[in-house]
């Protein structure tokens, strides 16, 4: 279901314009937008010899509120009517807690490697791992092109399909259903298992292709033009290949522990770090 109440995290920087532009688009589709700025003042008031911590805190609070007022004015000039919300605390955890009163969150995202994001404390990566509702990431400008959806079975896949349908319908764009099964080179399979692996791989291909085609038919039945894309390659390779064709991309997301993410990066996390396209992650 398309989010009725959307919490939009804003912060100074080059991501601000992309975040506001995407927020305006989602507002036009029916979302009630709240612009939120989180001021993490605690590091600023520690270890400042000779200064009154409360005065420093008040100065940071005033600067943060002034920034939020400027963002609200800029949004209004863009045609985006929104409420504002001033918050204090560690940025990631504070946003996750505030999001409990909303149907989804929109945030910007900087370019990082996974290791860099872990070391530098990426807010976007924190939201990816801890948020329990749709996360819109303004990883690029919303340009022409269909709404892409990585096809998946199950409840998460169903929620992703429903939201992708709403976005395609609201934006007046076709839906592009994506599916992939990587090809396993015969040399990588032990000789005694090759016959069984061939049967298993054939079954996986048929199942994934059938899912993509089934969802495509469902989209047409819902009045949304759709096309199916199925390739024999790894999922992230498929997403990279499709990136330039899509307007935005909806991805089912299954949060993992950080150590698992480092060892076995999830496709949606890799997309959040590397694709330059508006993304929607559905947990």
Secondary structure by P-SEA (a helix, b strand, c coil): ccccbbbbbbbcccaaaaaaaaaaaaaaaccbbbbbbbbcccccccccccccaaaaaaaaaaaaaaaaaaaaaaaaaacccbbbbbbbcccaaaaaaaaccccccccccccccaaaaaaaccaaaaaaaccccbbbbcccccccccccccccccaaaaaaaaaaaaaaaaacbbbbbbbbbbbbccccccccaaaaaaaaaaaaaaaaaaaaaaaaaaaaaacccbbbbbbcccaaaaaaaacccccbbbbbbbbbcaaaaaacccaaaaaacccccbbbbcc
